[in-house]
Amino acid sequence: MLFMDIGGRAIEYRVIPGPVTDRPPLVFLHEGLGCAALWRDFPDKVARELGAPALVYSRFGYGQSAGLDGPRTPRFMHEEALDVLPLVLDRAGIAQPLLIGHSDGASIALIHAASAGRPVAGLVLMAPHIMVEPICVESIARISATYGEGPLRERLARYHAHVDDAFHGWADTWLMSEFLDWSLEPEARALSIPTLLIQGRDDEYGTLAQIDRIAELARGPVERLVLDKCGHSPHRDQEAAVLAAIAEFAARHFPGGAT
């Protein structure tokens, strides 16, 4: 992994090289307990399939990036999307990317595309959150209740240098009472770019209402992929189907090849 300086703090990242094409560069945004390493080789497979370069990075508090500089607020995804991500893209020299996000990362991608005032080519949103559902709060509460006692902390510590920042920055914020009214409906209404929505029927953190609502509100072209026998991580549970869907989506909306 490499590191970039963002406001005097380190962000870990890796670059997947690709041919010179007129397809947009890819940027991967991980889930609420994820990091660059936990994507494993999925970004490499997508980049190879699309013939495009890619950036994979860990947000503050995750992976080997710097820890959090204070408690998170209910606006933490907006802060990541509007304050941090633009700096990361500028530092990496990336313009008009195809943002590929999972869970919290998908919500951050949506916010950035809708509200950052910067060009985004398109979105691939896997298990995105646009509102808080009881199933999500209940699942996080169950995990939070056993975090300090079971093997989860030890497993996460293999990937996160600041493991308690990673876990509590995610779980504690989602469980805040003031977070219950959180919604990205205004941002979804502003979407006018090609968007691929992917959700598993067995997602333990959200229902199909999440992608249904985005599809209903967005002004741009929206495609949906609903996967059977699939939980919260479509790219792990149904990798082949997800890779095929992304490739077909890119072929329809970004048909360019090597230049």
C-alpha positions as a printed NumPy array, in Angstrom:
array([[  0.   ,   0.   ,   0.   ],
       [  0.989,   3.605,  -0.58 ],
       [  0.06 ,   6.67 ,   1.484],
       [ -1.103,  10.14 ,   0.518],
       [ -1.193,  13.188,   2.765],
       [ -4.65 ,  14.649,   3.267],
       [ -4.658,  17.633,   5.607],
       [ -1.538,  16.413,   7.393],
       [ -2.935,  12.913,   7.932],
       [ -2.178,   9.694,   6.074],
       [ -4.611,   7.904,   3.779],
       [ -3.556,   4.468,   2.529],
       [ -4.303,   3.65 ,  -1.069],
       [ -3.316,   1.523,  -3.999],
       [ -3.507,   2.154,  -7.714],
       [ -4.463,  -0.502, -10.224],
       [ -2.893,   0.496, -13.534],
       [ -4.84 ,   0.149, -16.724],
       [ -4.521,   0.979, -20.405],
       [ -4.999,   4.504, -21.657],
       [ -8.697,   4.539, -22.494],
       [-11.552,   6.961, -22.778],
       [-13.426,   5.01 , -20.13 ],
       [-13.635,   6.703, -16.734],
       [-11.171,   5.76 , -14.009],
       [-12.639,   3.654, -11.205],
       [-12.69 ,   4.65 ,  -7.539],
       [-13.706,   2.087,  -4.905],
       [-15.388,   3.167,  -1.655],
       [-15.53 ,   0.489,   1.043],
       [-18.228,  -0.49 ,   3.518],
       [-18.595,   0.623,   7.138],
       [-16.175,  -1.978,   8.519],
       [-14.124,  -2.322,   5.349],
       [-10.836,  -0.96 ,   4.074],
       [ -8.698,  -1.167,   0.956],
       [ -7.386,  -4.643,   1.824],
       [-10.825,  -6.083,   2.566],
       [-11.907,  -5.523,  -1.031],
       [ -9.373,  -8.276,  -1.756],
       [ -9.   ,  -8.754,  -5.526],
       [-12.461,  -7.575,  -6.543],
       [-11.237,  -4.125,  -7.714],
       [ -8.53 ,  -5.801,  -9.809],
       [-11.132,  -7.998, -11.498],
       [-13.403,  -5.041, -12.244],
       [-10.511,  -2.952, -13.568],
       [ -9.376,  -5.805, -15.792],
       [-12.91 ,  -6.452, -17.044],
       [-13.467,  -2.784, -17.892],
       [ -9.949,  -2.048, -19.091],
       [ -9.685,   0.989, -16.824],
       [ -7.318,   2.138, -14.071],
       [ -8.576,   2.174, -10.502],
       [ -7.962,   3.741,  -7.103],
       [ -8.724,   1.865,  -3.879],
       [ -8.304,   3.678,  -0.555],
       [ -9.125,   3.408,   3.141],
       [-10.988,   6.244,   4.812],
       [ -9.698,   7.777,   8.045],
       [-10.087,   5.317,  10.91 ],
       [ -9.856,   2.303,   8.607],
       [ -7.124,   0.006,   7.373],
       [ -3.706,   1.579,   7.809],
       [ -4.963,   5.143,   7.372],
       [ -4.712,   7.646,  10.216],
       [ -7.197,   7.276,  13.05 ],
       [-10.21 ,   9.479,  13.598],
       [ -9.53 ,  12.966,  14.926],
       [-12.724,  13.05 ,  17.006],
       [-16.152,  11.46 ,  17.408],
       [-18.188,  11.015,  14.268],
       [-21.415,  12.925,  13.792],
       [-24.597,  11.936,  11.936],
       [-23.141,  13.843,   8.975],
       [-20.04 ,  11.672,   8.759],
       [-20.905,  10.33 ,   5.303],
       [-21.48 ,  13.854,   3.995],
       [-18.14 ,  14.906,   5.479],
       [-16.397,  12.009,   3.731],
       [-18.164,  12.709,   0.436],
       [-17.834,  16.482,   0.348],
       [-14.687,  17.237,   2.362],
       [-12.349,  14.243,   2.099],
       [-13.133,  12.51 ,  -1.199],
       [-12.524,  15.643,  -3.324],
       [ -9.06 ,  15.968,  -1.768],
       [ -8.309,  12.295,  -2.402],
       [ -9.367,  12.595,  -6.042],
       [ -7.313,  15.75 ,  -6.549],
       [ -4.256,  14.198,  -4.928],
       [ -4.611,  11.131,  -7.148],
       [ -5.182,  13.246, -10.262],
       [ -8.569,  11.683, -10.953],
       [-11.366,  13.538, -12.729],
       [-14.845,  12.329, -13.646],
       [-14.578,   8.842, -12.103],
       [-16.945,   5.915, -12.059],
       [-17.534,   5.537,  -8.318],
       [-18.043,   1.968,  -7.092],
       [-19.285,   1.914,  -3.507],
       [-20.441,  -0.706,  -1.029],
       [-22.822,   0.015,   1.881],
       [-21.619,   3.218,   3.606],
       [-19.21 ,   3.656,   0.697],
       [-22.134,   3.516,  -1.718],
       [-23.927,   6.233,   0.233],
       [-20.77 ,   8.358,   0.225],
       [-20.503,   7.909,  -3.543],
       [-24.137,   8.959,  -3.985],
       [-23.658,  12.085,  -1.865],
       [-20.501,  13.049,  -3.733],
       [-22.13 ,  12.634,  -7.134],
       [-25.182,  14.638,  -6.097],
       [-23.678,  17.434,  -4.048],
       [-19.922,  17.899,  -4.493],
       [-20.25 ,  19.997,  -7.636],
       [-17.65 ,  17.871,  -9.425],
       [-18.123,  15.732, -12.542],
       [-18.822,  12.05 , -11.921],
       [-19.236,   9.681, -14.855],
       [-21.471,   7.163, -13.134],
       [-22.238,   5.163, -10.014],
       [-22.223,   1.495,  -9.066],
       [-23.938,   1.269,  -5.679],
       [-23.912,  -2.087,  -3.892],
       [-26.216,  -2.362,  -0.86 ],
       [-26.53 ,   1.435,  -0.562],
       [-28.191,   3.181,   2.362],
       [-30.588,   6.031,   1.598],
       [-32.566,   5.809,   4.848],
       [-32.369,   4.079,   8.22 ],
       [-34.379,   0.869,   8.429],
       [-35.092,  -1.147,  11.602],
       [-33.294,  -4.182,  10.167],
       [-30.071,  -2.161,   9.932],
       [-30.247,  -0.741,  13.451],
       [-31.116,  -4.145,  14.903],
       [-28.235,  -5.885,  13.133],
       [-25.713,  -3.262,  14.218],
       [-27.002,  -3.344,  17.799],
       [-26.513,  -7.125,  17.935],
       [-22.947,  -6.871,  16.694],
       [-22.171,  -3.953,  18.996],
       [-23.381,  -5.868,  22.058],
       [-20.754,  -8.583,  21.571],
       [-17.895,  -6.605,  20.002],
       [-15.745,  -6.549,  23.124],
       [-16.34 , -10.192,  24.031],
       [-16.275, -12.277,  20.868],
       [-13.752, -12.822,  18.054],
       [-14.909,  -9.891,  15.898],
       [-12.477,  -7.364,  17.359],
       [ -9.564,  -9.729,  16.855],
       [-10.565, -10.408,  13.249],
       [-10.968,  -6.718,  12.469],
       [ -7.63 ,  -5.878,  14.1  ],
       [ -5.873,  -7.881,  11.383],
       [ -6.937,  -5.219,   8.902],
       [ -7.421,  -2.024,  10.918],
       [ -4.561,  -0.273,  12.727],
       [ -7.131,   1.708,  14.735],
       [ -9.658,  -1.073,  15.19 ],
       [-11.799,   0.66 ,  17.82 ],
       [-12.003,   3.774,  15.648],
       [-13.18 ,   1.594,  12.779],
       [-15.83 ,  -0.229,  14.785],
       [-17.155,   2.461,  17.105],
       [-16.971,   5.166,  14.444],
       [-19.369,   3.016,  12.444],
       [-21.598,   1.291,  15.001],
       [-21.951,   4.081,  17.55 ],
       [-22.903,   6.608,  14.895],
       [-25.524,   4.402,  13.267],
       [-27.022,   3.731,  16.708],
       [-27.353,   7.42 ,  17.647],
       [-30.964,   8.437,  18.249],
       [-30.409,  11.554,  16.134],
       [-29.34 ,   9.331,  13.222],
       [-32.761,   7.684,  12.921],
       [-34.075,  10.484,  10.682],
       [-31.024,  10.401,   8.398],
       [-32.01 ,  10.366,   4.733],
       [-30.404,  10.824,   1.338],
       [-33.633,  11.451,  -0.535],
       [-32.637,  15.03 ,  -1.495],
       [-29.352,  13.727,  -2.885],
       [-31.066,  10.911,  -4.783],
       [-33.366,  13.449,  -6.44 ],
       [-30.296,  15.25 ,  -7.764],
       [-28.795,  12.204,  -9.495],
       [-28.696,  12.602, -13.26 ],
       [-25.853,  10.222, -14.178],
       [-25.968,   6.514, -15.077],
       [-26.407,   4.461, -11.907],
       [-26.31 ,   0.711, -11.302],
       [-28.001,  -0.429,  -8.081],
       [-27.153,  -3.874,  -6.691],
       [-28.831,  -5.486,  -3.676],
       [-29.106,  -8.988,  -2.222],
       [-32.502, -10.317,  -1.202],
       [-31.009, -11.626,   2.053],
       [-29.225,  -8.407,   3.039],
       [-29.103,  -8.266,   6.826],
       [-28.649,  -4.474,   6.868],
       [-31.302,  -3.299,   4.434],
       [-34.256,  -4.215,   2.258],
       [-35.01 ,  -3.658,  -1.4  ],
       [-36.749,  -0.453,  -0.328],
       [-33.309,   1.194,  -0.391],
       [-32.65 ,   0.713,  -4.093],
       [-36.327,   1.019,  -4.989],
       [-36.39 ,   4.505,  -3.488],
       [-33.217,   5.594,  -5.252],
       [-34.596,   4.336,  -8.574],
       [-37.853,   6.183,  -7.956],
       [-36.175,   9.505,  -7.159],
       [-33.173,   9.64 ,  -9.501],
       [-33.49 ,  11.676, -12.699],
       [-30.82 ,   9.83 , -14.664],
       [-30.772,   6.318, -16.135],
       [-30.964,   3.7  , -13.379],
       [-30.449,  -0.045, -13.63 ],
       [-31.221,  -2.538, -10.849],
       [-29.753,  -5.95 , -10.089],
       [-31.461,  -7.944,  -7.33 ],
       [-29.613, -11.114,  -6.373],
       [-30.985, -14.269,  -4.783],
       [-28.903, -16.112,  -2.179],
       [-27.067, -12.877,  -1.485],
       [-26.545, -10.91 ,   1.712],
       [-25.   ,  -7.51 ,   2.371],
       [-21.888,  -8.085,   0.234],
       [-22.964,  -8.837,  -3.344],
       [-19.387,  -8.72 ,  -4.648],
       [-18.483, -11.583,  -2.312],
       [-21.713, -13.591,  -2.307],
       [-22.392, -13.362,  -6.054],
       [-19.13 , -12.124,  -7.539],
       [-19.606, -13.463, -11.07 ],
       [-23.065, -11.921, -11.416],
       [-21.838,  -8.582, -10.073],
       [-18.816,  -8.502, -12.382],
       [-21.015,  -9.29 , -15.375],
       [-23.531,  -6.597, -14.431],
       [-20.835,  -3.944, -14.025],
       [-19.246,  -4.904, -17.351],
       [-22.595,  -4.715, -19.161],
       [-23.443,  -1.407, -17.473],
       [-20.086,   0.058, -18.516],
       [-20.463,  -1.217, -22.076],
       [-23.83 ,   0.522, -22.399],
       [-22.839,   3.849, -20.896],
       [-19.053,   4.062, -21.423],
       [-18.384,   2.097, -24.615],
       [-14.934,   3.549, -25.259],
       [-11.816,   1.434, -25.494],
       [ -8.091,   1.926, -25.654],
       [ -6.858,   5.079, -27.326]])
